[in-house]
Amino acid sequence: MKYIPLTQHFETVAALYEKCATMSEQLEALQKQSTLSNGQLESEDTQQPLKNSPKPTEKQKIKQQKKQLDNIQIADRNDKMIEEKQKSQNTDNKIKKQIQKQQTQIVQFSCDHCNKTFETQKIYNKHIYQLKYREKQLKRKQKQQAKDAIQVEQPIKKGKKDNNNNKKTGISIELSL
């Protein structure tokens, strides 16, 4: 943002006041010309309405106010109607999307593993995930069983070595499983 000195602001305000003053002088001159053309002079202190111009009565003012209220009410109704149309179009679009989703979900999927058929892709994907999860669990169990078997076999081998060492020393230990 540029820095504008305060004196420049004062100068612009002064210029605006001058323009307003010239415009008000022009308006006064135009009003004097219009009053002079009708042949009547008006003083600035008391401005009386012209005899030729019709004086707005209270009834006319009330009618104008009623017309304005009617116009406002009509505009409000039009706005409400437009909003209702937009809402109905939005709901129609939502319904169409839901129908399209249902139509795409009705397609049947069949599993190669168990030959089951599923109505939606979501259920099919869930089934496939369960199969993969079960396979992983089985692999983990098999690995754990293999580790347990290896751990069980190692002490037995050590025991046999101990037996060989004990035979040399004359002490024997029997292990039974």
LUMDO-453967 format. One record per residue: residue number from 1; chain; residue in one letter; x, z, y of N, C-alpha, C in turn. Coordinates in Angstrom, 2 decimals. Layout:
BEGIN
num; chaine; residu; n.xx; n.zz; n.yy; ca.xx; ca.zz; ca.yy; c.xx; c.zz; c.yy
NUM; A; A; X; Z; Y; X; Z; Y; X; Z; Y
...
***
This chain:
BEGIN
num; chaine; residu; n.xx; n.zz; n.yy; ca.xx; ca.zz; ca.yy; c.xx; c.zz; c.yy
1; A; M; 0.84; 0.00; -1.16; 0.00; 0.00; 0.00; 0.89; 0.00; 1.24
2; A; K; 0.53; -0.79; 2.20; 1.34; -0.90; 3.40; 1.06; 0.28; 4.34
3; A; Y; 2.08; 0.64; 5.07; 1.93; 1.67; 6.09; 1.51; 0.99; 7.39
4; A; I; 0.38; 1.42; 7.91; -0.11; 0.87; 9.17; -0.06; 1.98; 10.20
5; A; P; 0.62; 1.73; 11.30; 0.74; 2.80; 12.32; -0.64; 3.13; 12.92
6; A; L; -0.75; 4.36; 13.36; -2.01; 4.86; 13.90; -2.42; 4.11; 15.16
7; A; T; -1.47; 3.68; 15.94; -1.79; 2.94; 17.17; -2.50; 1.64; 16.85
8; A; Q; -2.12; 1.03; 15.74; -2.76; -0.22; 15.36; -4.22; 0.03; 14.99
9; A; H; -4.50; 1.16; 14.34; -5.88; 1.52; 14.02; -6.70; 1.70; 15.30
10; A; F; -6.12; 2.39; 16.27; -6.82; 2.60; 17.53; -7.11; 1.27; 18.22
11; A; E; -6.14; 0.35; 18.14; -6.33; -0.96; 18.77; -7.47; -1.72; 18.09
12; A; T; -7.55; -1.66; 16.78; -8.63; -2.37; 16.08; -9.98; -1.75; 16.40
13; A; V; -10.04; -0.43; 16.49; -11.30; 0.24; 16.84; -11.72; -0.16; 18.25
14; A; A; -10.78; -0.21; 19.16; -11.08; -0.60; 20.53; -11.59; -2.04; 20.58
15; A; A; -10.99; -2.92; 19.80; -11.43; -4.31; 19.76; -12.85; -4.39; 19.23
16; A; L; -13.17; -3.58; 18.22; -14.53; -3.57; 17.68; -15.54; -3.10; 18.72
17; A; Y; -15.19; -2.08; 19.47; -16.08; -1.60; 20.54; -16.32; -2.69; 21.59
18; A; E; -15.28; -3.41; 21.94; -15.42; -4.49; 22.92; -16.36; -5.57; 22.40
19; A; K; -16.20; -5.93; 21.12; -17.07; -6.96; 20.55; -18.52; -6.49; 20.53
20; A; C; -18.73; -5.22; 20.18; -20.09; -4.67; 20.17; -20.69; -4.69; 21.57
21; A; A; -19.88; -4.37; 22.57; -20.37; -4.36; 23.95; -20.76; -5.76; 24.39
22; A; T; -19.95; -6.76; 24.04; -20.28; -8.13; 24.43; -21.54; -8.60; 23.73
23; A; M; -21.70; -8.21; 22.47; -22.89; -8.62; 21.72; -24.14; -7.95; 22.30
24; A; S; -24.04; -6.68; 22.68; -25.21; -6.00; 23.25; -25.57; -6.63; 24.60
25; A; E; -24.58; -7.04; 25.41; -24.85; -7.73; 26.67; -25.56; -9.05; 26.42
26; A; Q; -25.13; -9.76; 25.38; -25.77; -11.03; 25.05; -27.22; -10.81; 24.62
27; A; L; -27.47; -9.77; 23.84; -28.84; -9.46; 23.41; -29.72; -9.13; 24.61
28; A; E; -29.22; -8.34; 25.53; -29.98; -7.99; 26.73; -30.30; -9.24; 27.55
29; A; A; -29.36; -10.14; 27.67; -29.58; -11.37; 28.42; -30.66; -12.21; 27.75
30; A; L; -30.63; -12.27; 26.41; -31.65; -13.03; 25.68; -33.03; -12.41; 25.85
31; A; Q; -33.11; -11.08; 25.84; -34.39; -10.42; 26.03; -34.94; -10.69; 27.43
32; A; K; -34.08; -10.67; 28.42; -34.52; -10.95; 29.79; -35.03; -12.37; 29.91
33; A; Q; -34.36; -13.30; 29.23; -34.79; -14.70; 29.29; -36.15; -14.86; 28.64
34; A; S; -36.37; -14.17; 27.51; -37.65; -14.29; 26.83; -38.77; -13.68; 27.68
35; A; T; -38.50; -12.58; 28.37; -39.53; -11.97; 29.21; -39.78; -12.80; 30.46
36; A; L; -38.77; -13.40; 30.99; -38.94; -14.24; 32.17; -39.70; -15.51; 31.83
37; A; S; -39.52; -16.02; 30.63; -40.21; -17.24; 30.25; -41.71; -17.00; 30.10
38; A; N; -42.13; -15.80; 29.76; -43.55; -15.48; 29.65; -44.15; -15.18; 31.02
39; A; G; -43.36; -15.03; 32.02; -43.85; -14.80; 33.36; -44.05; -13.34; 33.68
40; A; Q; -43.64; -12.47; 32.83; -43.79; -11.05; 33.08; -42.42; -10.40; 33.06
41; A; L; -42.23; -9.46; 33.90; -40.98; -8.72; 33.96; -41.17; -7.37; 33.31
42; A; E; -40.16; -6.97; 32.54; -40.23; -5.67; 31.90; -39.12; -4.81; 32.45
43; A; S; -39.44; -3.59; 32.68; -38.39; -2.68; 33.12; -37.74; -2.07; 31.88
44; A; E; -36.52; -1.65; 32.03; -35.81; -1.09; 30.89; -36.34; 0.28; 30.52
45; A; D; -36.89; 0.99; 31.48; -37.39; 2.33; 31.20; -38.69; 2.30; 30.41
46; A; T; -39.59; 1.46; 30.79; -40.88; 1.40; 30.11; -41.06; 0.01; 29.55
47; A; Q; -40.99; -0.08; 28.27; -41.19; -1.36; 27.62; -42.62; -1.40; 27.10
48; A; Q; -43.44; -2.22; 27.74; -44.82; -2.36; 27.34; -44.94; -3.63; 26.50
49; A; P; -45.77; -3.59; 25.50; -45.93; -4.80; 24.70; -46.62; -5.89; 25.51
50; A; L; -46.31; -7.09; 25.19; -46.90; -8.22; 25.88; -48.38; -8.33; 25.55
51; A; K; -49.18; -8.83; 26.50; -50.61; -8.95; 26.27; -50.90; -10.06; 25.27
52; A; N; -50.08; -11.06; 25.24; -50.29; -12.19; 24.35; -49.97; -11.84; 22.89
53; A; S; -49.00; -10.95; 22.68; -48.61; -10.62; 21.31; -49.60; -9.61; 20.73
54; A; P; -50.02; -9.82; 19.49; -50.97; -8.89; 18.89; -50.29; -7.56; 18.59
55; A; K; -51.03; -6.50; 18.88; -50.51; -5.16; 18.67; -50.77; -4.74; 17.22
56; A; P; -49.69; -4.35; 16.49; -49.92; -3.96; 15.10; -50.72; -2.66; 15.06
57; A; T; -51.82; -2.72; 14.34; -52.68; -1.55; 14.23; -52.30; -0.74; 13.00
58; A; E; -52.90; 0.41; 12.91; -52.61; 1.29; 11.77; -53.08; 0.66; 10.47
59; A; K; -54.19; -0.05; 10.51; -54.72; -0.70; 9.31; -53.73; -1.75; 8.80
60; A; Q; -53.17; -2.50; 9.73; -52.21; -3.53; 9.33; -50.95; -2.89; 8.74
61; A; K; -50.53; -1.79; 9.35; -49.35; -1.10; 8.82; -49.61; -0.60; 7.40
62; A; I; -50.79; -0.05; 7.18; -51.15; 0.46; 5.84; -51.18; -0.69; 4.85
63; A; K; -51.74; -1.83; 5.27; -51.80; -3.00; 4.39; -50.38; -3.47; 4.04
64; A; Q; -49.53; -3.49; 5.02; -48.15; -3.90; 4.76; -47.46; -2.95; 3.80
65; A; Q; -47.69; -1.67; 3.97; -47.09; -0.68; 3.07; -47.62; -0.86; 1.65
66; A; K; -48.93; -1.12; 1.53; -49.52; -1.34; 0.20; -48.91; -2.59; -0.46
67; A; K; -48.74; -3.65; 0.37; -48.13; -4.87; -0.18; -46.71; -4.60; -0.67
68; A; Q; -45.98; -3.82; 0.12; -44.61; -3.48; -0.28; -44.60; -2.68; -1.57
69; A; L; -45.52; -1.71; -1.69; -45.61; -0.92; -2.91; -45.97; -1.80; -4.10
70; A; D; -46.92; -2.73; -3.89; -47.30; -3.64; -4.96; -46.11; -4.50; -5.39
71; A; N; -45.36; -4.99; -4.42; -44.18; -5.80; -4.75; -43.16; -4.99; -5.54
72; A; I; -42.98; -3.74; -5.15; -42.03; -2.87; -5.86; -42.52; -2.62; -7.28
73; A; Q; -43.82; -2.38; -7.44; -44.38; -2.13; -8.77; -44.24; -3.38; -9.65
74; A; I; -44.49; -4.54; -9.06; -44.36; -5.79; -9.82; -42.90; -5.98; -10.25
75; A; A; -41.99; -5.70; -9.35; -40.57; -5.83; -9.69; -40.18; -4.85; -10.80
76; A; D; -40.72; -3.62; -10.74; -40.46; -2.65; -11.80; -41.01; -3.13; -13.14
77; A; R; -42.22; -3.68; -13.10; -42.82; -4.20; -14.35; -41.97; -5.31; -14.93
78; A; N; -41.52; -6.21; -14.04; -40.68; -7.31; -14.51; -39.39; -6.78; -15.14
79; A; D; -38.80; -5.79; -14.51; -37.57; -5.19; -15.06; -37.84; -4.57; -16.42
80; A; K; -38.97; -3.86; -16.53; -39.31; -3.24; -17.81; -39.53; -4.29; -18.90
81; A; M; -40.20; -5.37; -18.52; -40.45; -6.43; -19.50; -39.14; -7.05; -19.96
82; A; I; -38.23; -7.26; -19.03; -36.93; -7.85; -19.38; -36.17; -6.91; -20.32
83; A; E; -36.20; -5.62; -20.02; -35.52; -4.63; -20.88; -36.13; -4.61; -22.26
84; A; E; -37.47; -4.68; -22.35; -38.14; -4.69; -23.65; -37.77; -5.92; -24.45
85; A; K; -37.67; -7.07; -23.77; -37.27; -8.29; -24.47; -35.86; -8.16; -25.01
86; A; Q; -34.96; -7.58; -24.20; -33.58; -7.40; -24.66; -33.52; -6.44; -25.84
87; A; K; -34.30; -5.36; -25.77; -34.32; -4.40; -26.88; -34.86; -5.06; -28.14
88; A; S; -35.93; -5.85; -28.01; -36.49; -6.51; -29.18; -35.49; -7.51; -29.76
89; A; Q; -34.75; -8.21; -28.89; -33.74; -9.14; -29.39; -32.63; -8.39; -30.11
90; A; N; -32.24; -7.24; -29.58; -31.20; -6.44; -30.23; -31.68; -5.96; -31.59
91; A; T; -32.92; -5.49; -31.68; -33.43; -5.02; -32.97; -33.55; -6.18; -33.94
92; A; D; -33.96; -7.35; -33.45; -34.03; -8.53; -34.32; -32.65; -8.87; -34.87
93; A; N; -31.65; -8.83; -34.01; -30.28; -9.12; -34.45; -29.82; -8.10; -35.49
94; A; K; -30.16; -6.81; -35.27; -29.77; -5.78; -36.23; -30.44; -6.01; -37.57
95; A; I; -31.71; -6.36; -37.55; -32.44; -6.61; -38.80; -31.83; -7.80; -39.53
96; A; K; -31.50; -8.86; -38.78; -30.88; -10.03; -39.39; -29.56; -9.66; -40.06
97; A; K; -28.76; -8.84; -39.39; -27.48; -8.43; -39.95; -27.68; -7.61; -41.22
98; A; Q; -28.67; -6.72; -41.20; -28.94; -5.91; -42.39; -29.37; -6.79; -43.56
99; A; I; -30.21; -7.78; -43.27; -30.65; -8.68; -44.33; -29.47; -9.46; -44.89
100; A; Q; -28.58; -9.92; -44.01; -27.41; -10.64; -44.48; -26.52; -9.76; -45.34
101; A; K; -26.36; -8.48; -44.95; -25.56; -7.57; -45.75; -26.19; -7.38; -47.13
102; A; Q; -27.50; -7.22; -47.16; -28.19; -7.02; -48.43; -28.04; -8.26; -49.31
103; A; Q; -28.16; -9.43; -48.69; -28.03; -10.65; -49.47; -26.63; -10.81; -50.03
104; A; T; -25.63; -10.45; -49.26; -24.26; -10.58; -49.76; -23.96; -9.50; -50.79
105; A; Q; -24.63; -8.35; -50.71; -24.36; -7.27; -51.64; -25.08; -7.47; -52.97
106; A; I; -26.10; -8.30; -53.02; -26.86; -8.49; -54.24; -26.07; -9.28; -55.28
107; A; V; -25.03; -9.96; -54.88; -24.21; -10.73; -55.81; -23.65; -9.80; -56.88
108; A; Q; -23.74; -10.23; -58.14; -23.30; -9.38; -59.24; -21.83; -9.64; -59.57
109; A; F; -21.14; -8.55; -59.88; -19.74; -8.61; -60.28; -19.64; -8.09; -61.71
110; A; S; -18.80; -8.73; -62.50; -18.62; -8.26; -63.87; -17.18; -7.81; -64.07
111; A; C; -17.04; -6.73; -64.82; -15.73; -6.16; -65.07; -15.14; -6.79; -66.33
112; A; D; -13.87; -7.19; -66.27; -13.21; -7.79; -67.43; -12.85; -6.73; -68.45
113; A; H; -12.68; -5.52; -68.02; -12.23; -4.45; -68.89; -13.36; -3.96; -69.80
114; A; C; -14.53; -3.73; -69.23; -15.61; -3.13; -70.02; -16.85; -4.00; -70.09
115; A; N; -16.81; -5.20; -69.52; -17.92; -6.16; -69.53; -19.21; -5.61; -68.93
116; A; K; -19.09; -4.73; -67.96; -20.25; -4.24; -67.24; -20.50; -5.14; -66.03
117; A; T; -21.76; -5.20; -65.57; -22.07; -5.95; -64.35; -22.49; -4.96; -63.27
118; A; F; -22.02; -5.21; -62.07; -22.31; -4.34; -60.94; -23.05; -5.15; -59.88
119; A; E; -24.02; -4.50; -59.20; -24.84; -5.19; -58.22; -24.13; -5.43; -56.90
120; A; T; -23.28; -4.50; -56.51; -22.61; -4.64; -55.21; -21.10; -4.62; -55.41
121; A; Q; -20.42; -5.17; -54.45; -18.96; -5.21; -54.51; -18.40; -3.81; -54.32
122; A; K; -19.10; -2.99; -53.56; -18.63; -1.63; -53.32; -18.59; -0.84; -54.62
123; A; I; -19.63; -0.94; -55.41; -19.67; -0.23; -56.69; -18.62; -0.79; -57.64
124; A; Y; -18.44; -2.11; -57.63; -17.43; -2.74; -58.47; -16.03; -2.25; -58.10
125; A; N; -15.74; -2.22; -56.80; -14.43; -1.74; -56.34; -14.21; -0.28; -56.74
126; A; K; -15.25; 0.51; -56.67; -15.16; 1.92; -57.07; -14.82; 2.03; -58.55
127; A; H; -15.46; 1.20; -59.36; -15.20; 1.19; -60.80; -13.74; 0.80; -61.09
128; A; I; -13.27; -0.24; -60.42; -11.89; -0.69; -60.62; -10.91; 0.41; -60.22
129; A; Y; -11.19; 1.09; -59.11; -10.34; 2.19; -58.66; -10.30; 3.30; -59.71
130; A; Q; -11.45; 3.61; -60.31; -11.51; 4.65; -61.34; -10.67; 4.25; -62.54
131; A; L; -10.75; 2.97; -62.92; -9.95; 2.51; -64.06; -8.46; 2.66; -63.78
132; A; K; -8.05; 2.26; -62.58; -6.63; 2.38; -62.23; -6.21; 3.84; -62.18
133; A; Y; -7.07; 4.69; -61.67; -6.76; 6.12; -61.59; -6.61; 6.71; -62.99
134; A; R; -7.50; 6.31; -63.90; -7.41; 6.81; -65.29; -6.13; 6.33; -65.96
135; A; E; -5.75; 5.07; -65.70; -4.51; 4.55; -66.28; -3.32; 5.35; -65.77
136; A; K; -3.30; 5.64; -64.49; -2.19; 6.43; -63.94; -2.15; 7.82; -64.56
137; A; Q; -3.32; 8.42; -64.76; -3.36; 9.75; -65.36; -2.84; 9.70; -66.80
138; A; L; -3.24; 8.67; -67.54; -2.76; 8.54; -68.92; -1.24; 8.37; -68.96
139; A; K; -0.72; 7.57; -68.05; 0.73; 7.37; -68.01; 1.44; 8.68; -67.69
140; A; R; 0.89; 9.45; -66.78; 1.48; 10.74; -66.43; 1.47; 11.68; -67.64
141; A; K; 0.34; 11.71; -68.34; 0.24; 12.58; -69.51; 1.25; 12.16; -70.58
142; A; Q; 1.37; 10.84; -70.78; 2.32; 10.36; -71.78; 3.75; 10.72; -71.40
143; A; K; 4.08; 10.57; -70.11; 5.42; 10.93; -69.67; 5.65; 12.43; -69.84
144; A; Q; 4.65; 13.22; -69.50; 4.78; 14.68; -69.64; 4.94; 15.07; -71.10
145; A; Q; 4.16; 14.41; -71.97; 4.29; 14.71; -73.40; 5.67; 14.30; -73.91
146; A; A; 6.17; 13.18; -73.42; 7.50; 12.73; -73.84; 8.55; 13.73; -73.37
147; A; K; 8.43; 14.22; -72.14; 9.37; 15.22; -71.63; 9.29; 16.50; -72.45
148; A; D; 8.07; 16.93; -72.74; 7.90; 18.15; -73.54; 8.51; 17.99; -74.93
149; A; A; 8.32; 16.80; -75.52; 8.88; 16.55; -76.85; 10.40; 16.57; -76.79
150; A; I; 10.97; 16.00; -75.76; 12.43; 15.99; -75.62; 12.93; 17.42; -75.45
151; A; Q; 12.24; 18.21; -74.63; 12.67; 19.59; -74.41; 12.55; 20.42; -75.68
152; A; V; 11.54; 20.15; -76.49; 11.38; 20.88; -77.75; 12.47; 20.48; -78.73
153; A; E; 12.83; 19.22; -78.77; 13.84; 18.75; -79.71; 15.23; 19.26; -79.34
154; A; Q; 15.54; 19.40; -78.07; 16.87; 19.83; -77.67; 17.21; 21.22; -78.17
155; A; P; 16.35; 22.23; -78.09; 16.72; 23.53; -78.62; 16.91; 23.49; -80.13
156; A; I; 16.17; 22.66; -80.80; 16.32; 22.57; -82.26; 17.70; 22.02; -82.58
157; A; K; 18.14; 21.01; -81.89; 19.48; 20.47; -82.11; 20.53; 21.50; -81.81
158; A; K; 20.33; 22.27; -80.74; 21.28; 23.33; -80.43; 21.30; 24.36; -81.54
159; A; G; 20.14; 24.65; -82.07; 20.07; 25.61; -83.18; 20.83; 25.11; -84.39
160; A; K; 20.73; 23.83; -84.69; 21.46; 23.28; -85.82; 22.95; 23.37; -85.57
161; A; K; 23.39; 23.11; -84.35; 24.80; 23.24; -84.03; 25.23; 24.69; -84.20
162; A; D; 24.36; 25.59; -83.76; 24.67; 27.00; -83.91; 24.79; 27.35; -85.40
163; A; N; 23.91; 26.75; -86.22; 23.97; 27.01; -87.66; 25.31; 26.55; -88.22
164; A; N; 25.76; 25.38; -87.77; 27.05; 24.88; -88.24; 28.16; 25.82; -87.78
165; A; N; 28.09; 26.30; -86.55; 29.10; 27.22; -86.04; 29.01; 28.56; -86.76
166; A; N; 27.77; 28.97; -87.06; 27.58; 30.25; -87.75; 28.05; 30.17; -89.20
167; A; K; 27.89; 28.99; -89.82; 28.36; 28.85; -91.19; 29.86; 29.03; -91.25
168; A; K; 30.52; 28.54; -90.21; 31.95; 28.72; -90.17; 32.30; 30.19; -90.03
169; A; T; 31.48; 30.89; -89.27; 31.76; 32.29; -89.05; 31.11; 33.15; -90.11
170; A; G; 30.20; 32.58; -90.88; 29.55; 33.33; -91.92; 28.20; 33.90; -91.53
171; A; I; 27.72; 33.64; -90.33; 26.42; 34.14; -89.90; 25.49; 32.93; -89.81
172; A; S; 24.29; 33.09; -90.34; 23.35; 31.98; -90.29; 22.05; 32.43; -89.62
173; A; I; 21.49; 31.53; -88.87; 20.21; 31.78; -88.18; 19.27; 30.66; -88.58
174; A; E; 18.09; 31.02; -88.99; 17.13; 30.01; -89.41; 16.08; 29.86; -88.34
175; A; L; 15.77; 28.66; -88.03; 14.70; 28.35; -87.07; 13.60; 27.63; -87.80
176; A; S; 12.42; 28.02; -87.54; 11.30; 27.34; -88.19; 10.29; 26.94; -87.11
177; A; L; 9.83; 25.76; -87.29; 8.82; 25.27; -86.34; 7.53; 24.98; -87.02
***
